[in-house]
Amino acid sequence: MIGIGDILGKHDPGPTNYDMEYSSFVSSGGDIEIINNTSFPLLIKLKGDSKLMARPSRDVLSPQQRLLVHLSLKDEEKPPSSEFSMKLYDWIDNSYSGFFLYSDAENELNELQPYVGSGYVGYHINESFISATGVYNGTLEATEGDWIDNSYSGFFLYSDAENELNELQPYVGSGYVGYHINESFISATGVYNGTLEATEGVTSHLANIPTTLNAQLSSDGICGVSLDMETAKYERRYSLDDIGVQARQEWWAQRDDKWAVTNIYLDTIPDGTTVPLTYTVQDLTVDFKVINSATYVDDNANDVQTYLLQTLEAETDDTGCHLVTVAYTIPPETITTDISLLTFVDSNIWSDNFSLNLDDIFDAYSSALASVADGSAFTTHSNAWADIWVSRPIYEQDVPEGAADTDPAPQSLNFTIISSLYYIISSLTENSGFSISPGGLGNAAAYNNHIFWDAETHMLPGISLLHPELALSMLRYRLARIDEATQRATDRGYEGTMFPWESAFSGVDTTPSPNPEGELEIHINGDIVMGIKRVWEDNGDDSVINEFWDIIAGVADFFVSRASLRDDDSGLYDILDVQCPDEKALNVDNSVYTNVIAQMSIDFAPAACTVLNNSAEFSCPADSDQLVKWRTMANSIYIPFDEDRQLHPEYEGWDFDDPPHLINQDDACLLSYPLRYPMTDDVLINDLDYWTSVTNPDGYFTGDSYYGVSYAIVNEDDKRDEEFQKSFVHFTEPFGVFTEKAETLGHTTFLTGNGGYLQMVMNGYFGIQSTNTTFILDINQPPAPIWSSEASSVSSSPDANNTTKNDTNADYIKGSGSKNRTESTTVVSPLFGDSGTVTKATLSHVSWHSVSMTIKANFEDQVVRLSMDNDEDTHKLIACSSSNGCEQLEAGKDAQFELDTITIIKYRDK
């Protein structure tokens, strides 16, 4: 009998104990007698007329052993002489070479037939077609394998089709410019056109700058799309069957620079074939007038259009109109090779070195194009994003039960966290001098791209510990406009600084008339101060107090002057005629949120003064009378509270028995988080249970994340998780674009909601409480997301010229032609599926008081490991818990604790 060893050339396979499985053996009849199944070579005897091909399991044999098992018959069992049997002996001889395999019959399964291939083409024996390398058609199957592998990182989202609503397309942003895929314009931070009020012309809004980045091949040929958030790059793949072309197209916006590019690669194109390009260009006369224009030719022999533009209308006479230069590639009608299409934007609002000469913008364009061609641009860009991703929360989840190895990895928590950071950070840069709007650079039309309380209350806290430099840049936008805020207070007979509810370029109020928020929603002043306080507590640098002192003191003075003595003998002060964060409540007295944040802002001023006086570098400029006034008033603001119900009303006069309306968003419960206003656990729970019961389920998803954080504070884990799950319906397929509302879209690319979600993760589940002296962790295990079975193809955003956050206009809130989610369903992403239990959590390189820490929690082992990532010369950190005592943190060395509340304390070496 001939065994496998004969076929392998007497190869010694090494270890010999194999647990053989025979399920893969295919027999045409008869029985098999295994002579030896514990050693190698394997001996198999055929009984009767059996003709057998044996294929050992891949899990059993080594790669060398995964050969076709040749079985021969003993001499006495040879078949009658025939032409085949005569040749059989030649084939047996050839088999000793190891190159030759044979059988007396083809396998009954044609899938197991061999193929012959040239490298260009391949033919599988017996098939009616031939295959050619790189020639794909139709679906994502040709690339899905690579994309499935990438999906395990949590950075990579993909689909076989783009969402049918372009509002749910992603955007790429550099911090200076942002491009929403498929649009005919590019947005540039701070470049606004329009007046303060829409009585003549249009309300100040972010201008649309023309671009050709929407150039594309035939949309009918799109067979796959992906967003790689790790490198901030969007990709589209095409299979143009009618002309035999396979192509890729990618977009990115160069990080911290003023340009964006799309590259088209023709991977397969038959000789003599031309590929049509289509594109549209925004009508530039909507927002600009042309001062000068010129056409150039770039190094790729493509025409380049350049303009010197001026916005049509200025916000104020003092600010004047903005100047913009733009250079963009004019796409040819057809292409026969790869092409790069680039748009470069510059403006006089970003730099004193702005040039009016179109030669200079073309030179800048050419330099950028050359860096794209030699690969240095993308290297710089991806390295910048790699630095950003060093600091982030990371979760590990089990693979769902029953999932196959070929299934994509639904890293639900990771991609929701990463996408929230990606979309926010893509609209921020340290150097532009501007803050961030609810729609960012990805949705220029959302609320006219104005700056609201969303910046300091919702978005800043989610990035302050991860990227303090970006948080500071947001606050510097306010500081640069403090003169306008001071004048605004003076004009209304108040002291100090009164920041507007909406602002754009100039810092004056840009709230569209006749909406009342501009005068009534004064809590924004306290929101800005709380943003400063948050960054100072996270940063630990007293220079933050010194830099923003004028805002701290100015807001305290404003609230003192805005308050009025109550008509009773309490000696307390009212704040009358305001609008609540729940914007249905307007012209009310003593909004509980407004009064508490006013009290806290006034109280922070003397505390900040003490900090400066204790610093060797700074001194407090406040006089004694001012300090006395602040301290007195901080204890004298009336805070409405229902003693019988033991909870806080939204405002004085709220009817608990007959509520006047469902509230739009978390309001009174903002006291517990983010303000952390002192109250008992019972009161906090009462507040939460009542106000969650009267919150509109299709209201704005702004503060609703904070319900979950507040439940976490009082260890109401089930209710915390219930609130957490409500966020996932807002992440739309396939690229995690966040929507403002649950049942109707509202605005898309809603960065306010992304910011609230990040706080739920950071402050709710990592349980972070950062102060100027302590850093507290109370880490909890989040649930795996439960995704809605309904998809995300719903209606468009509201009109750009009617964009204040006021729910009194129902048509505006729903948007023109708005539909419910259930009216249109298109599931296009394989990643929004079930994911397994969260087993581990990491907070990587979080920065507290200039010390970088990494925090790792293992929920299976119930342990937390802390380490410092860097040595710090003047301060040390010590971590303490009730179960493990205290341990000093050292760079590169883990300190292990049981999963418990951990307090990290900074102390100074003497």
Secondary structure as UniProt FT lines:
FT   HELIX           4..7
FT   TURN            8..9
FT   TURN            23..24
FT   STRAND          26..27
FT   STRAND          31..36
FT   STRAND          43..47
FT   TURN            48..49
FT   STRAND          52..54
FT   TURN            58..60
FT   HELIX           63..65
FT   HELIX           75..77
FT   HELIX           83..95
FT   TURN            96..97
FT   HELIX           110..112
FT   STRAND          115..117
FT   STRAND          121..124
FT   TURN            125..126
FT   STRAND          131..132
FT   TURN            133..134
FT   HELIX           141..151
FT   TURN            152..153
FT   STRAND          156..159
FT   HELIX           166..168
FT   STRAND          171..173
FT   STRAND          177..180
FT   TURN            181..182
FT   STRAND          185..188
FT   TURN            189..190
FT   STRAND          192..193
FT   TURN            198..199
FT   STRAND          205..206
FT   STRAND          209..210
FT   TURN            213..214
FT   HELIX           219..221
FT   STRAND          222..228
FT   TURN            229..232
FT   STRAND          233..240
FT   TURN            241..244
FT   STRAND          245..253
FT   TURN            255..256
FT   STRAND          259..268
FT   TURN            271..272
FT   STRAND          275..276
FT   HELIX           284..286
FT   STRAND          288..297
FT   TURN            299..300
FT   STRAND          303..311
FT   TURN            317..319
FT   STRAND          323..329
FT   STRAND          334..335
FT   STRAND          339..347
FT   TURN            348..350
FT   TURN            352..353
FT   HELIX           358..373
FT   HELIX           376..389
FT   STRAND          392..397
FT   TURN            401..402
FT   TURN            405..406
FT   HELIX           412..425
FT   TURN            426..427
FT   TURN            430..431
FT   HELIX           440..442
FT   TURN            444..445
FT   HELIX           446..449
FT   HELIX           454..459
FT   HELIX           460..464
FT   TURN            465..466
FT   HELIX           468..479
FT   TURN            480..481
FT   HELIX           482..491
FT   TURN            492..493
FT   TURN            513..514
FT   HELIX           517..520
FT   HELIX           523..539
FT   HELIX           543..547
FT   HELIX           549..562
FT   STRAND          564..565
FT   STRAND          573..574
FT   TURN            583..584
FT   HELIX           592..613
FT   HELIX           624..634
FT   TURN            635..636
FT   TURN            643..646
FT   TURN            652..653
FT   HELIX           668..671
FT   TURN            672..674
FT   HELIX           681..693
FT   TURN            697..698
FT   TURN            703..704
FT   HELIX           705..713
FT   TURN            714..715
FT   HELIX           717..725
FT   HELIX           726..730
FT   STRAND          731..732
FT   TURN            733..736
FT   STRAND          737..739
FT   HELIX           751..759
FT   HELIX           760..765
FT   STRAND          769..770
FT   STRAND          774..777
FT   TURN            800..801
FT   TURN            807..808
FT   HELIX           810..814
FT   TURN            816..817
FT   HELIX           821..823
FT   STRAND          838..848
FT   TURN            849..850
FT   STRAND          851..858
FT   TURN            859..862
FT   STRAND          863..868
FT   STRAND          875..881
FT   TURN            882..884
FT   STRAND          885..888
FT   STRAND          890..891
FT   STRAND          895..898
FT   STRAND          902..908
//
